[in-house]
Amino acid sequence: MINFRLIRHLWLFLAVAEDQNFSRAAKRLGMSQPPLTEQIQALEQSLRVQLFTRSRRGAQLTAAGSAILPAVRKFAEQLERLELAVHEAVAGHAGVLTIGAITSAMIDVLPPLIERFKQDHPLITVSIREIDSADAVPALEAGDIDVALARLEGNLGRHLQSIPLAEERLAVALPNDHPLAAHEAIGLSALADETLVMASRDVSPVYFDYLVGLCKASGFAPRIVHQVRSVATQVAFVSCGQGVALVPASMGKLAPNNVLVRPLDPEVKVVTTAIAWHAGHNNPLVEAVIDLARQRSAIA
């Protein structure tokens, strides 16, 4: 039997944990503070643990509260997906396809893919979630998303498959007052003495190892000072004077005024977006979007 009281209490717990303040959480939830406090206390009593420490500064999670927070967040996301599916079913829609995508894919690759998919499947609701490339594999394995558009290459595991969709010329992001900024294109060997901001190996081991291999083939071992989770963060670190970065050339459109993006010479191309899915789930909607992706792939 579904314990709706527990579900509500967990929802309230999540609101307080996010706001770190009972008053702010109550206001956001459209309720007064005393009932919120009482229901959190009831949750603590039922779980037999203290979830928050209260002070004038607000509400801080205890060790027990921090331990259950990730599971409660995931539960809340699943409830939202269930609620969406129910609403769509009532409205006569035939299903929901959940796509996780990195920011760059949402700008270039995803919009035309969704447009064509909706033409062929007008009764399907497409739900988009922003993810990092590092989130793609665990989200697919957990069933949190149906399809991922991310920077992925190589072996993703026994059950996951992928197709490269887009590739770009590799470029160097550097401060606009850097001596190399005067060049229209930059040779990779010119970065031998530079400090590099790289996309983390945890995000994409194949991509990271490929870039390191390129540097070594050009006669130097890269001096990697920072490893970050996204290309946008690489550019942000360059903007803050933390080094230079190897990024897709299209980042020149999004770079701040104090950062320039110069292409590598000779030209080097890298996969910037791949579409990945769980081959064992046998979802006709996934198969349909994969077929469209194959047709629209910019890589022969």
Buried (B, 14 or more C-beta within 10 A) or exposed (E): EEEEEEEEBBBBBBBBBEBBBBBBBBBEBEBEBEEBBEBBBBBBEEBEBBBBEEEEEBBBBBEBBEEBBEEBBEBBEEEEBEEBBEEBEEEEBEBBBBBBBBEBBBEBBBEEBBEBBEEEBEEBBBBBBEBBBBBBBEBBBEEBBBBBBBBBBEEBEEEBBBBBBBBBBBBBBBBEEBEBBEBEBBBBEBBBEBBBBBBBBEBBEBBBEBBBEBBEEBEBEBEBEBBBBBBBBBBBBBBBEBBBBBBBBBBBEBBEEEBBBBBBBEEBEBBBBBBBBBBEEEBEBBEBBBEBBEEBBEEE
